[in-house]
Amino acid sequence: MGCRDAANLRWGEELAELETTLLKRRSTRQFTGADLTLPELKQLLDFTYQPHHSIDQGLDRAPDYFDLTLIQTFIAISGVEGLEEGCYYYAPNAQELRQIRFKNFRRELHRLCLGQDLGRDAGAVVFHTADLRQAIAQYGDRVYRYLHMDAGHLGQRLNLAAIRLGLGVSGIGGFFDDEVNEVLGIPADEAVLYITTLGRPRR
Ligand SMILES: Cc1cc2nc3c(=O)[nH]c(=O)nc-3n(C[C@H](O)[C@H](O)[C@H](O)COP(=O)(O)O)c2cc1C
């Protein structure tokens, strides 16, 4: 699924809406379970992984990450109108979602997120992962810290984009590390760093 046709998320005159979004951002505590739309998902991904698309608004072309080539993005889709349920790999350079497993994972996501309803009721659950062995071989043990900071940065971009779109979002740090790969079909070498759930907020 190509994502190049995403509408560019707008942040208002002099980024006024960015300020408002930063001020009102909160982690959603409960999703309704209703679907997201495909254009919404594409906008979330575009803002998060294609920062160069926002430079006309005065945003940073190359935000300060440690090394994003170490981080992979997998997305479990349970409820996005127009997108088949399953687990996808997001290829940031090609801007494509590539399906790796076809299935509705709601029940499994509930368990993987330690029984948290946010995992079950989200329309999309984003997994940021890294090949720890490869990263440590390249940079040494301290990379473990930097990987989490980069994953957190990506998570915060997803948070801001979701709030701007009127969606719900919450980070999830509590999950069964070892089971995620097997269930979702994520390659065994990839360790999950951080999860972000996205859905329709219960207000
Ligand atoms: C790294 C990280 C992990 C988190 N893990 C969870 C989680 O497992 N379950 C949950 O309900 N919320 C989780 N949250 C959301 C926090 O509960 C929430 O961010 C915190 O209560 C502060 O609220 P705020 O985001 O509205 O400012 C996580 C947030 C972060 C940043």
The ligand as an SDF file (V2000), in Angstrom:
LIG
                    3D

 31 33  0  0  0  0  0  0  0  0999 V2000
    7.3370    5.3450   27.5110 C   0  0  0  0  0  0  0  0  0  0  0  0
    5.8940    5.3550   27.8910 C   0  0  0  0  0  0  0  0  0  0  0  0
    5.2490    4.1660   28.1880 C   0  0  0  0  0  0  0  0  0  0  0  0
    3.8920    4.1610   28.5210 C   0  0  0  0  0  0  0  0  0  0  0  0
    3.2770    2.9740   28.7880 N   0  0  0  0  0  0  0  0  0  0  0  0
    1.9580    2.9720   29.1100 C   0  0  0  0  0  0  0  0  0  0  0  0
    1.2890    1.7410   29.3520 C   0  0  0  0  0  0  0  0  0  0  0  0
    1.8510    0.6630   29.2580 O   0  0  0  0  0  0  0  0  0  0  0  0
   -0.0370    1.8250   29.6690 N   0  0  0  0  0  0  0  0  0  0  0  0
   -0.7070    3.0070   29.7400 C   0  0  0  0  0  0  0  0  0  0  0  0
   -1.9100    2.9900   30.0410 O   0  0  0  0  0  0  0  0  0  0  0  0
   -0.0940    4.1720   29.4890 N   0  0  0  0  0  0  0  0  0  0  0  0
    1.2160    4.1870   29.1860 C   0  0  0  0  0  0  0  0  0  0  0  0
    1.8370    5.3760   28.9160 N   0  0  0  0  0  0  0  0  0  0  0  0
    1.0880    6.6070   29.0090 C   0  0  0  0  0  0  0  0  0  0  0  0
    1.3110    7.2420   30.3720 C   0  0  0  0  0  0  0  0  0  0  0  0
    0.4550    6.6490   31.3110 O   0  0  0  0  0  0  0  0  0  0  0  0
    1.0320    8.7490   30.2720 C   0  0  0  0  0  0  0  0  0  0  0  0
    1.9020    9.2800   29.3150 O   0  0  0  0  0  0  0  0  0  0  0  0
    1.2720    9.4390   31.6020 C   0  0  0  0  0  0  0  0  0  0  0  0
    0.2410    9.0720   32.4940 O   0  0  0  0  0  0  0  0  0  0  0  0
    1.2930   10.9730   31.4550 C   0  0  0  0  0  0  0  0  0  0  0  0
    0.1070   11.4350   30.8750 O   0  0  0  0  0  0  0  0  0  0  0  0
    0.1080   12.3270   29.5620 P   0  0  0  0  0  0  0  0  0  0  0  0
    0.7620   11.5550   28.4470 O   0  0  0  0  0  0  0  0  0  0  0  0
   -1.3500   12.6120   29.2970 O   0  0  0  0  0  0  0  0  0  0  0  0
    0.8940   13.5850   29.8550 O   0  0  0  0  0  0  0  0  0  0  0  0
    3.1820    5.3820   28.5760 C   0  0  0  0  0  0  0  0  0  0  0  0
    3.8310    6.5780   28.2740 C   0  0  0  0  0  0  0  0  0  0  0  0
    5.1620    6.5780   27.9300 C   0  0  0  0  0  0  0  0  0  0  0  0
    5.8350    7.8880   27.5810 C   0  0  0  0  0  0  0  0  0  0  0  0
  1  2  1  0
  2  3  1  0
  2 30  2  0
  3  4  2  0
  4  5  1  0
  4 28  1  0
  5  6  2  0
  6  7  1  0
  6 13  1  0
  7  8  2  0
  7  9  1  0
  9 10  1  0
 10 11  2  0
 10 12  1  0
 12 13  2  0
 13 14  1  0
 14 15  1  0
 14 28  1  0
 15 16  1  0
 16 17  1  0
 16 18  1  0
 18 19  1  0
 18 20  1  0
 20 21  1  0
 20 22  1  0
 22 23  1  0
 23 24  1  0
 24 25  2  0
 24 26  1  0
 24 27  1  0
 28 29  2  0
 29 30  1  0
 30 31  1  0
M  END
$$$$
